[in-house]
Every structure is written in C-alpha cells, then in structure tokens.
Amino acid sequence: MAQPTVQAPPAHHSLWHDTERCYRAVMSRDSRFDGQFIVAVRTTGIYCRPSCPAMTPKARNVEFYPTSAAAQSRGYRACRRCLPDAVPGSPEWNVRADLAARAMRLIADGTVEREGVPGLARRLGYSERQLGRVLTAELGAGPLALARAHRAHSARLLIELSQLPLTDVAFAAGFASVRQFNNTIREVFAATPSQLRTAAAGRRAQAGGENGTPSGGARLSLRLPFREPFDADGLLAFLTARAIPGVEDVVDGYRRTLRLPHGCGFVRLAPADRYVRCDLRLTDVRDLGNAVARVRRLLDLDADPEAVTQVLGADPALAPLVATTPGIRVPGAVDGTELVLRAMLGQQVSVAAARTAAGRLATELGEPMPGASDGEPGLLFPTAATIAEHGTDVLRGPRARIEAIRAVAEAIATGDLDVHVGRDAPDLRAELLAAPGIGPWTADYVLMRVLGQPDVLLGGDLVVRKGAAALGLDDTAAGLAEHAQAWRPWRSYAGMYLWRASAATTTKGNR
C-alpha cells in the first residue's frame, strides 16, 4: 500500500497542534519529523519518535506533544526500540525567538542543573512564575520537567557509554540524589539503570563494538544524529579556513579544546553516514550534556534542510546551488565570548589574517589543556578576563582597535555584556552595537553564529555581495536586501550559498 505523502515540517508553526498532519507523518514513518514532535500511545503508555518502526497505532489511541518532557509529565515512558530522545533537536528553537525557544536552548545547555530554575529565570529576565506559566502553555511542561527530561537523556548516555559507577552517573547527570536518579530512570525508560547498561552492552557485543569506555567516564564516544542531507564537506572547509592554531584543527575530522562550566574538554567530530561521530574527553563528566549541546550548535545539527530547500530552491538564482549542494549548514559557536572576540579580531582583515591574530592571542595567553596528547590542539582559548588584562601586550594593529577589543573583553569579564544562547536577539544586538568597535556586521554575525539565528542577512559583507553579483543579483546592499525578502526565514543559509558562490580567493568581512 502506498504511504501517505507528508509535506516537510513548516518553518514557524508548532507542528504538534496539527494532529492530522502529525498522524500522517507517523503513518509514513517520516524521519524528517523526528525531534519535531513526540507521539504518545495511550494503550501502551509509551511515547515514540514519528519514525518508530513499531506497528502504527490507531489514530484514536495517540496524542502528540512538543517535547519528551510533556509526554513524561503525562505518565508516558520512552520507547526502548526507537529511543525518542536520541534524535536531532527541534529546529523550532532557532527559528523561534520567543521566551520558550530561548529557555529550551538554555535548558539543553544545562543551566537548570548548574543554577536552578531561579538562575534560568534570571538569565531570561522573567520571574519564575511567569517562566513556568509560559513554558507549560507553549511546551506542555514547566522548567523542572523539561530539565528532568534533559537529565534523563544525559544519564542514559553515561549509563550506556561509560563504565562510571551508577552512583557517579547520578550526580554527573545532575540528579540531587541516587534515589531521584533511580526513580527517574525507571519512570522514563521502564528499566533500572543496571538493566539499561546490560542491554547496551548486549547491543554492542552483537554489533561487534567495544564494551564500554575506559573506567572513570572521562572518554566518551557518541553518535550525533542529524537530518539529511548534510553538507559536511562545506562545513569542514569553513572551519578549516578559520581554525585557530593550537586551539582547533581539521585532521581526520574537526578537533578542538573546550572551556566548559565544570572544567575543560577536547572533542573530535567526524561526519559519517547519517550521524557525526563525537569523541569527547572531559575533565568532569558533569559537562557531558553541555559539551554535546555546544558541538551540535557548532555543526548546526538540528537544522531542517528540507524546509530550507523548499524556500531557497524556489529562487531561480539560488536553485542551481541548492540542487548542487543540498543540506548546507550555518556554522555555530561553542563559546559566545570566544566568537565575539574572534569576530572583532577579523574586522576589516582577511580570514587568514584574523586566524593569525587569534593564533597569536591563544599562543601568548591561552592555557594548556590538561592531558593533551602530542599532535593534537592543546590550548584553551584565553578567557575574557585574561584578554582584558594582557591583550594590549599581545594584540597588533591600530590602537583604537586594540582598545576596543580590550574594552569588550572587560565588559564580558565583569558581566556588563553577557553573551549566551538564551539571550533575546534584539537586546543582544543593541548591547553589542553600544560596545566600542562593534558595528552592524559584527553584531549580526554574532547573532547568526552564537544564537543560531537562521534569518540574518549579512548584506554589507563584501564576499556576500560578490556572490550575489556572481549569480546575477543586485549586489548593492539595498537591492540585495529587497531580493532577500523571498528567502525568509532562511537568509542565513542563503548567505552561506552566496559565500560559496563568490569566486574571491581573498575574503574580507567573512569571519
């Protein structure tokens, strides 16, 4: 029997409200919708991803939720066959810029585990009561339930991929007690932590894989899923051109050091068929969830390429590029502070010159990564406080530019400028523009890469305009902005195609 046709997920609509469309996606087992919504089956008490291979339940027996947390709060447990928490995240959190979307980004970053709900509310600029009311209305669960689902996912990874004692897993995943950990795992996965570990070991043995990771849990290997297609070559080329010597490189995949909330880490990312292999080395396993969230943002793994293609492929000027290079990604950032300072280093100079300046800064002021092996990046990018104190001794160029970088680093170090994934985009943009030495291009570039804003057109970028001219488009800022209205809400992705289209070998304004 022919499977029903389902349109790709929409850009600005909470899909889970459209029950008829959701059910068609479930009937067709369409993996494009994994992570877009959760399907819960009343007769079994289980929630699944839309593409779950199990027998399709009857329509009257299912209901749909925007998040795993919402399903869990209604008493459903996760399907052990399709593992609905092990899917790409919803692209909605980047497309949307509202409170719920910003909260989800911070929860995935582990803010509740580190700072509690009061800290989450403070970062978002709302009271705890207001925040709880909005999240419950929008996402079907409050901040505690959403954080609980995040902890359960982190715990499952540590249970299945490490040999950490289960007591250590409980606290590493952010649980307040072993009892809370055991109860949550049983409620969410209908199995004890020991049963999950035994089942995972059996699956690895059957697949001929290694039986776990070294004791202590400091080294972990994960598979990070994404929605196909995925332009891995283009993404690696972008990162290669900008890799800071000593901090990052591209050797058998992308490798770099990480500053994390509880310590530091090292990651190697190697794209494969339908997933990216992520090898992590952490000084503190409590940073697992945060590290995974960061590298997913860096590689834009939660993007919806089908939705991008529908819009950009409809433009005759872009259509050939979209067809030739499907699944283009907008590179993100693993650290907001680092990205802001790197962008300032790259203003009005070539990509190669910006890379050299950042490398000098890292060499002179960066800290050695504990346990670094020979031949791999071993420096942590310097902190804002260090750059504020010693940057003038290391930086080269016009005095005004050096002082601007030092002043912004000081503002970040003192908390006067806070750059994190939960910021409201207009507010952050205004604060950046008020800082010395930061213009509209740099501010928009930070929004695009740090906040994952999908609809930022860098119309003043020289290479973007050259790319537009190469495609026969009006390359004036005003003309390009007018034409780009048809690319909304994916103008950031269109900009990546324009960068690709540019025949320039020396780039300015393209950090």
N, C-alpha and C positions, 0 to 999 in steps of 0.2 A: 504494500500500500504506500502511495506517495506521501512523503512527510509534508506537513503544512509549511508554507513559506512565512517567514517572520522577518520583518524589517529590522535593520540594525537598531540598537538602542538609541534613543533620542538624546540630544545634547543637553537640554535644560529641563527635562521633565523627570520627576520621581517615578520611575517605571513601575514600582511595586503597587501603585494605586490602580494601574490598568490591569485588572485581574484577567480579562480575556486575552490580552496580549501576552501576559506572563504565562498563562497556561499553554498558549500556542508554542512559546519558547520551550516549555517543559516537554511538550509532546514531541518536538523536533530534536530534543536533547542538544540545543544550540549552545556551544561552549562560549560564544561571544557574550552571552548574558551572565556567565559565571562571575560572581562578585558584584553584579548589578542589583541582584535581589536574592532573597532566600525563599525557598518553597518548603512549607511545613505540612506534614501529612497527619491529619487528625487521628486516623485509625491506627497508626503505628507510634505516634508520639515522636517522630523523627523529623529533623529538618535537613535539607539537602541543597546542593548546588543545582541549577537548572539542567545541567547536562548529566546528572546522575544516571548511570546505566541500569538502575533497577527498573522494575516494571512501572510504567506510568500510572499513577493513582487516578481515580475518577475525580472530575472537576469539583464535585460537591464535597470531596474529602480533603481539599487543600486550601491553604491560605498563604498569603505572601507577606514578607516582612522586608524592611530595608536593610537590616543588619542581623548578624547572628545573635547579638545581644537581645534584640527584640524577641526573637524566637525562643531563646533560652529563658527569658523572663516570663514567657507564657507556658513554660514547663516542657518544651521540646528539647531533645538531645541531638547531638551531631551524628550524622550518618557516618558509620565507620567504613563504609565502602567508598564513598566519593570524597570524604574529608572536605566538607564545605568551607572550612577556614583556610585551606591550603590552595587558594585561588588568587588571581590578581585582585587588587583592591578596586573599589568603585572609582571610575574617573570623575564621578559627580563631585567629589570633594575638591577637585581643582577647578572644574567648570563653574561650580557654585562659589560664591564669595561671601555667603551669609554666615551667621554665627554657628549653625550646626556643622557646616563644612569645615570651618576653622577649628572647631572643637574636635572633630574627628581626626584632623591632622595631628593635633597636639596629643590626643589620647593614643594614637598609633605611635607617637614619639616617646611614650612612657611618662608623660607629665604627671598623671594621677598617681602612679607608683612613687614618684620622687617627691611630689609637692602636695598630693592630696587634691580633693575637689576644690578646697579654697584656693590653692595655687593655680588650678586650671581656670577658675572663675576670674582670678586676679589678672592672669595673662590676657584673658579675653575682654576684660573691662566690664564684666557683668557681676551681679550678685549671684550667690549660689542658687537662690530660689528662682531667679529669672532664668539662669542657665538650665536648671533641671526642668523647668516648665517647657522651654523651647525644645530641648533635646527629646523629651518624651513625646511632644506633639509631632516633631519632624522625623524622628528616628525610631520611635516606638520603645525607647528605653532611656533612662536617665544616665548621668555620667558615671555613677558607680557600676551600673550594669554593663555599660559599654567598656569600662576599664576591666571589669571582671572577665568579659569575653576576650579582651586583649591578653590578660594574664594567662587565661586557659590556653590560648594559642601558643604563647611563649613557653609555657610549661610543657606542652605536648612536644615541641621541638627539642627541648632539653631532655625530656624523658626518652625520646626515640633516637636522638642523635648523639647523646653523650653518655658517659659512664659515671656521671656525677651521682653520688648517693641521693636518693629521693628526698631526703630531708634538705639537702643543699639546693636541690631543684626548686623546692617550695619557696625558699627565700630569694633565690636568684630570679625567679619569675615574678616576684613582687607580692607574694602572699604574706599575710601577717602572722600566720601560724600554720603548722603542719596539718592540723585538723581542718582549717579552712581550705587548704590545698587539696586534701583528700576528698572532702565533700564536693568541692567544685569539679574536680576531675570526674568523679562518679556521676554527678548530675549532668555534666556537659557531654561526656563521652560514653556513659553507661559502662564504665570499666574502671578498675582501680589503676593507679599509676603503675604498679607492678605488672598488671595484665597488658597495659599499653606497651611497656618496654619489652615484654616477652613476645608480643605479637610483632612488634617492629623488628626484633632480632630474627624472628622466623622469616619475615618477608625478605630481609637482607640475605639470609642464608639461601633462600630459594632462588634469589636473583644472582647469587654468586658475589655479593658485595662484601665489604668489610663489616665485621661485627662490632659496630660502635666506633667511638673515637677515643683518643688517649684519655686516661684517667685524669680527673680534675676539670674536664669540660672546657679547657682554655682553647681548644681547637675544635671547630665545628665545620661541617660541610653540608650545605643546604642546596636545594633546587628552588630557584625563584621563578615562578610561572609568569607568563605574560600573554597578552592577546596577540595572535598572529594577524598580519605579518609584522616582522620586527627587523628594522634596518640596522642590524648590529654593526656592519662594516662602517656605515656612515657615522654612527655614534662613537665607535672606537677611533675613527680618524679625527673627529672633533676633539676628543680627549687627548689623543696623542699630540696634536699640534700645541696644546696648552699645558701639557704635563710639566709640573714644577720639578726640576732635578732634585733628587733626594727625598721628595715627598710622594711622588707618583711616577709611574711609567707604564708603558704598554709592552709587556713581554709575556708571551703565552697568555694573553688576556690583560685586563687592566688591573694594576696593583697600586695600593696607596695606604698610607697611615691614616689613622682616625683619632681625633680627640673626642672622647665620649664622657658622659656625665660622671661615671664612677672610675674612670681610668682611661686607657687608650687601647687601640686595636690596629690590626693590619688585615686588609681584605684583598682577595684576588677574585676577579669577576671574569668568567669565561663563558661567552654565549654558546649555547648548544641548541639542539633541535627541541623547540617548544619550552625551553627553560634556560635560565642563566645559572651556571654553577657558581656558588658563592662559598669560598673557603675563608673562614674567619679565624683569627687568633686574637683573643681578648684577654686583657689582664684581669677583668672582673666580669663574670658571666651575667651579672645583672644588666649589662649593657647589650645583651643579645637583641632584644626587641628594638631598641633604639638604633643599633647598627643596621639591622635589616631594613627598617623604615628609611634610613638615610640612603642606603645604596639603591633601594627601589626608587626613591625620588631622583637620585643621580641619573639612573638609566631610564627614567620615565616609564617604568614597567606597568603602571596602572592605566596607561593611555588606552584610548578606544580608537584604533586605527581605521576601523570601518566607518565610524562617524566622521572622522577627518577626511577620508577619501570621498565620501558622499558629497561633502561641501566643496573641497578644493578640486576634486576631479571634474566638477561641473563647470569650471572656468577653462575655456579653451586654451588660455595662455599657460596655465599650470598643468592641464590634463596630461600632456606627454611626460612631464617629470613625475607626476603622481603615479602614472602607469609603469614607468621605468623603475622608480624607487618607492615601492609601497611600504607602509609601516614606518615612515620617518619619525624620529623622536626628537623632543626638545630636551637637551641635557639639563639636569637639575644641579643641585649642590649638596654636599654632605655637611656643610657648615656655613651658616649665614654670614658670620663675621669674616671668615676667610674669603668668601665670594665678594663681599663688599670691597674689601681691601685689594683683592686681585683686580677687580674691575677698575678701581681708581688707579692702580699701577699701569693699567693698559690704556688709559685715556690718551688719545692723540698720538699713540705709537703703534707700531706693528705688533702682530701677535707674537712674533719671535722676540722682539724687544721686551714685551710685557713678561714673557716667560723667563727671560734672562734676569729681569729685575726681581721677579718673585723668587727665582732660584737663589739670587744673592741674599735676599732677605731671609730665606729659610736656612741657608748655609751659616749665616752670621748669627741669627737669633733663634733658630729652631732648636728644639730639644731632641736628643737621641731617643728613638723608640726602644723601650726595654725589650730585650730578646730578639732584636733584629738579626737576620741571617745575612751572610755575605752575599752581595749581588742583588739585594732587594732594597727598595726605598726604606730608609731608616731614620728619617727626620720627621718630627711633628711640626706642622706649620706654626709659626710663633703666635702667641696669644696677643690680643689687642693691647693688654697692659704692657707687654714687653715692647711692642712696636711703638706705643706711645712714649715709653721711656727712652728707648735706644734707637728708634727709627731714623732720627736725623743723622746719626753716625754712619748709617748704612746706605740709606737711600741716595740716589743720584738724580740730578735734573734740576729744573727751576726751583728756587727756594719756595715760591708760593705753592707749588705742587707738593713739595715735601711737607710743608707745614700743614696743608690741607689733609694729607694722609695721616699725619700725626694727630691732628685735632679730631678727626673722625675715629681713629683708634682709641683716643682718650674718652670720647663720648660713649663708645661701646663699652669700654672697660668700666666706666663709672655707672653705666646703666641709663644714661641720658638718651642713648639711642639703642633700642632693643630690636634685634633682627632675628625673628624666629618664624617658624612655619605657621603659627597661629595668628599672625598679625593681619589686621584689616588692610587690604591693599592701598586704598586711597590714603589712609592715615600714615602708613609707612612711606608711601611716595612723598607725601608732604614733608615728613621729617627728614627724608634723605635730601630733598631739594633745599631744605633750610640749612643743611650742613655745608661747610665750606668746600668748594672744589667739586661738588656733585651736581651735574646737570641732568636734563630730562633723559638723555640716552642712558646714562649710568643708572638712574633711578628705575627706569623701565626694565633695563637688563636684569637688575636685582629682583624685581617683581617676577619676571619671567622664570628665572632660574631658582630662586630661593623659595618663592611661594608656589611655583608651578603654574603660574597664570597662563592659560592656553591662548589668550586673546590679546597679546601685546604685539603691536607692530612697531618695530624699530625703524620708522620711516626716515630718520635722519642718518642712518648708518650708511656709509659710503658703499660698502660691499652689497648691502641690500638693494640700494638704488642701481648699482651696476648690474646686479642680477635682474632687476626689473627691466632695465634697458635691453639686456640680452634677450629677454622674452618678448620684446616689442611693446612693453608697457610704458606709460608715462613715468619717467624717473624723477620728476620733481616731487618734493615732499607732499605738496597739496594734491597733486594728481594721483600719486600712489595711495595716499590716504583715502581718496574718494573711491578708487577702484577696489581697495581692500575691504570696503564695507561688505562686499559679496563674500568675503572669506570668513566673516564672523560666524561662530565664536572661536575660530581656529587660526587667527592671524599669526600667532607664534609659530605654528607649524608651517604656514605659508612663508614666513621669514626664513625658516630653515631651507625651504626649497629655493628661495631666492639666493641665499648664500651659496647653495650648491650650484645654482645656475651661473653665478658670477665666474667669469674667466680670469679674474685677477689672481695673480700669484702673490702679491703683497697686500695684506689686509690692514686697514685702519678702521677703528671703531668696532671691530668684530672681536670681542674678548671671549 
